[in-house]
Amino acid sequence: MAYFTATGPDAFTPTEHVGGAWEVSEQHIAPALGLLVRAVEADRDARRDDGLVLGRCSFDILGTVPMAEVTVAVRVLRPGRTIELVEASLAHAGRDVVVLRAWLTRPADTAAWAGGALPPLPGLAETEPFDGTGTWPGGFIRSVEIRRRLLTQGRAQCWVRSHHDLVADRATGPVAATLGLVDVANGLATREPPGTLAYPNLDLTAHLFGPTPAAREWVGFDTTVTFGAGGVGLTSTVLHGADGPFGTVAQVLTLRPVGG
């Protein structure tokens, strides 16, 4: 099982498991984000052999994506020996629908200085199985396994994993596999039912400071959702693996009363 099948060197067709949560006729954007990260890593590995690591991935979501073939393209905006800025775009019918700008940096052994004050996430045994399909429709939500501890309205601690490959019969690294899940954060700690208020995200920015879980492993989400009074919201998440925090995610939301 996979989210996409390759239909050309840079072309991919979604499977039923990509169906969106806001509209089932549209793609859930999460797998598309993973597809762009996979393209950036493939381009990096084709050009150089020093294993630059991704430190920031900032995605701008320019529009909705139908359940149809998409293409990806990559270009280097700022080449460098130890640091690069790379841009990747995902397009449908010649129109860009997601643009990624990724900073890559030279890896180094800094284990002697590693640490931080981010609080730990409760383990799997302390979270309950959660059926996300009770709130959200679509093939993508059906494809993931979720365990959740709901602390209060708009605040949840969760573990999420998928048993699906990103692209059928194609290798995918752990960063692309993980970032192909993280857009789910906006639906894990709902402040309002989606039938009352729509709150799609316009972007997603991930900062990574540690190794990401391997494909098919659990990814932890310590998520807080905040709604402002002027139509803008924010979903903030600390990402966790089995060994602790490894990154953060922020998503800006446009708030739209349903039927208003």
C-alpha positions in Angstrom: 0.0 0.0 0.0 1.2 3.5 -0.9 0.1 7.1 -1.1 1.4 7.6 -4.7 2.4 5.6 -7.7 5.2 6.9 -9.9 3.9 7.6 -13.4 7.1 9.2 -14.7 10.5 10.4 -13.5 8.9 13.4 -11.8 5.2 12.6 -12.0 3.0 10.9 -9.4 -0.6 9.8 -9.1 -2.4 9.6 -5.8 -4.0 6.5 -4.5 -7.3 6.4 -2.5 -5.2 6.8 0.7 -4.5 10.4 -0.1 -8.1 11.6 0.0 -8.5 14.8 1.9 -10.2 15.6 5.2 -11.8 18.9 4.2 -12.9 17.6 0.8 -12.6 13.9 -0.1 -12.3 14.8 -3.8 -9.0 16.7 -3.0 -5.7 15.5 -1.8 -4.8 15.7 1.9 -1.7 17.8 1.7 0.3 15.7 4.1 1.6 13.1 1.6 2.4 15.8 -0.9 4.7 17.5 1.6 6.6 14.2 2.0 6.8 13.9 -1.8 8.5 17.3 -2.0 11.0 16.4 0.8 11.8 13.1 -1.0 12.5 15.1 -4.2 14.8 17.5 -2.4 16.8 14.6 -0.9 17.0 12.8 -4.2 18.3 15.9 -5.9 20.8 16.4 -3.1 22.1 12.8 -3.4 22.4 13.1 -7.2 24.5 16.2 -6.9 26.7 15.5 -3.9 27.8 12.8 -1.5 28.4 14.6 1.8 24.9 14.0 3.2 23.7 17.6 4.0 20.9 17.4 6.5 17.6 19.2 6.4 17.3 21.8 9.2 14.2 23.7 8.0 11.4 22.8 5.6 8.9 25.6 5.0 5.9 24.8 2.8 3.5 27.4 1.3 0.2 25.8 0.3 -0.9 27.8 -2.8 -4.2 26.0 -3.4 -6.1 22.7 -3.2 -4.9 19.7 -5.1 -7.4 17.4 -6.9 -7.0 13.6 -6.8 -5.0 13.6 -10.0 -1.4 13.4 -11.2 1.1 15.9 -9.9 4.6 16.7 -10.9 7.6 17.9 -8.8 10.6 20.1 -9.7 13.7 21.1 -7.7 16.2 23.9 -8.1 19.0 25.1 -5.9 18.6 28.8 -4.9 21.7 29.2 -2.8 24.4 26.6 -3.5 27.2 26.2 -1.0 29.9 23.9 0.4 28.3 23.5 3.8 24.9 25.2 3.5 22.3 25.2 0.7 18.8 26.6 0.2 16.8 24.5 -2.1 13.3 25.0 -3.6 10.9 22.3 -4.7 7.5 22.8 -6.2 4.5 20.5 -6.7 2.3 21.3 -9.6 -1.0 20.1 -11.1 -1.9 20.8 -14.8 1.0 23.3 -14.9 0.0 25.2 -11.8 2.1 25.2 -8.7 0.1 24.1 -5.6 2.8 23.7 -3.0 6.2 25.3 -2.8 8.9 24.1 -0.4 12.0 26.0 0.6 14.5 23.8 2.5 17.7 24.8 4.3 20.3 22.0 4.3 23.4 22.1 6.4 26.5 20.1 6.9 26.2 17.4 9.6 28.6 17.4 12.6 29.1 15.4 15.8 27.7 17.6 18.5 26.6 14.8 20.9 28.6 16.3 23.7 26.4 19.4 23.6 23.1 17.8 22.8 20.1 18.6 25.1 17.2 21.0 25.7 14.3 21.8 28.0 11.4 20.6 25.9 9.2 18.4 28.1 8.9 14.6 27.3 5.8 13.2 25.7 3.7 10.5 27.4 4.5 7.1 25.9 2.2 4.8 24.0 1.0 3.1 27.1 -0.3 6.4 28.4 -2.3 7.3 25.3 -5.5 5.7 24.1 -6.3 4.5 20.6 -8.2 7.3 18.8 -10.4 6.9 15.7 -9.8 10.1 13.7 -12.4 9.1 11.2 -15.1 10.1 13.7 -14.1 13.7 13.1 -12.5 13.7 9.7 -13.4 11.9 6.4 -11.0 10.8 3.7 -8.6 8.2 2.8 -5.6 9.7 4.5 -7.1 9.8 7.9 -8.2 6.2 7.5 -4.6 5.3 6.6 -3.0 6.4 9.8 -3.0 4.9 13.3 -3.5 7.4 16.1 -3.1 7.2 19.9 -4.2 10.3 21.7 -4.3 11.9 25.2 -6.7 14.9 25.0 -5.7 17.4 27.8 -8.2 20.1 27.1 -10.0 21.8 24.2 -7.2 22.5 21.6 -4.5 20.7 23.4 -3.5 17.0 22.8 -0.5 14.7 23.0 -0.6 12.0 20.3 1.4 9.3 18.6 0.8 8.7 14.9 2.1 6.2 12.4 1.3 5.0 8.9 1.8 1.5 7.4 1.8 2.9 3.9 4.8 3.7 1.7 5.0 7.2 0.3 5.6 6.0 -3.3 4.9 2.5 -4.4 8.1 0.5 -5.2 10.3 3.5 -4.5 12.7 4.1 -1.5 11.8 6.9 0.9 14.1 8.2 3.6 13.0 8.8 7.2 12.8 12.6 6.9 10.4 12.4 3.9 8.3 9.7 5.6 8.0 11.7 8.8 7.2 15.0 7.0 4.6 13.2 5.0 2.7 12.8 8.2 3.1 16.0 10.1 0.3 18.0 8.5 -2.1 15.8 10.4 -1.2 17.9 13.5 -3.9 20.5 12.7 -6.6 17.8 13.2 -5.4 16.2 16.4 -6.4 18.8 18.9 -9.6 20.3 17.5 -10.9 23.4 19.3 -14.2 23.3 17.3 -15.9 20.7 15.2 -15.0 21.1 11.5 -18.7 21.4 10.7 -18.9 24.6 12.7 -15.7 26.3 11.8 -13.2 25.6 9.0 -9.6 26.1 9.8 -7.3 24.9 7.0 -3.7 25.8 7.2 -2.0 28.0 4.6 1.5 26.8 5.4 3.6 24.4 7.4 7.1 25.0 8.7 9.2 22.3 10.3 12.4 22.8 12.1 14.4 19.6 12.7 17.3 19.3 15.2 17.4 15.5 15.7 17.0 12.3 13.8 13.5 11.5 12.6 11.8 8.2 13.2 12.1 5.6 10.4 9.2 5.0 8.0 6.3 3.2 9.7 7.5 4.1 13.2 5.5 6.2 15.6 5.8 10.0 15.5 4.8 11.9 18.6 2.8 15.2 18.5 2.6 17.6 21.4 0.1 20.0 19.9 -1.6 23.2 20.8 -4.2 25.0 18.7 -4.9 28.7 19.2 -7.6 30.7 17.5 -7.3 34.5 17.3 -10.2 37.0 17.3 -9.5 38.2 13.8 -9.8 35.1 11.6 -6.3 33.7 12.0 -5.2 30.7 14.1 -2.0 28.8 14.8 -1.3 25.1 15.4 2.0 24.6 17.2 3.6 21.1 17.7 6.7 19.7 19.2 7.6 16.5 17.3 8.9 13.4 19.2 10.5 10.1 18.5 11.2 7.2 20.8 14.3 9.0 22.1 12.6 12.4 22.7 12.0 15.6 20.8 13.5 16.1 17.4 11.7 19.1 15.9 8.8 21.5 15.8 6.0 22.3 13.4 4.0 25.5 13.0 0.9 25.9 10.8 -0.9 29.2 10.3 -4.7 28.8 9.9 -7.4 30.8 8.1 -10.6 30.6 10.2 -13.8 30.5 8.3 -17.2 30.1 10.0 -19.1 27.4 8.1 -22.1 28.9 6.3 -21.1 32.4 7.3 
